């Protein structure tokens, strides 16, 4: 299983999960929500998700460090300000919110398994190896940050 670590880019994982969620709608019962409630929930979830992800990307760009999820060892600085005071993985949190919005849009309760699958996969095959690389790169500074800030929310 270690060969999956840092191999599949998180946006690709999200796209595959989103496609599976859509396929699930063909065998799942439909959850009926009033259109305005459904639309509102979808918009809020997607906008929050995109906003959180972009905030994380902008913070990395400002710090002039890599956003490439395949090479966390290339990080030139440890970003701990802004959104990174609240979550160590805002880009993944953002994607999770977008997937939750997609689940609401699909209106199929079983599609909620998608965000859960994304969370589990990314936690194991992306976050864990990233954290090992960041600890190797930044040592005690990263350990202190890790104790202070949650990985997700």
Buried (B, 14 or more C-beta within 10 A) or exposed (E): EEEEBBBBEBEEBBEBBBEBBBEBBEEBEEBEBEEEEBEEBBEBBBEBBBBBBBBBBEBBEEBEBBEEBBEBBEBEEBBBEBBBEEBBBBBBBBBBBBBBBBBBBBBBEBBBBBBEBBBEBBBEBBBBBBBEBBBEBBEEEBEEBBEEBEBBE
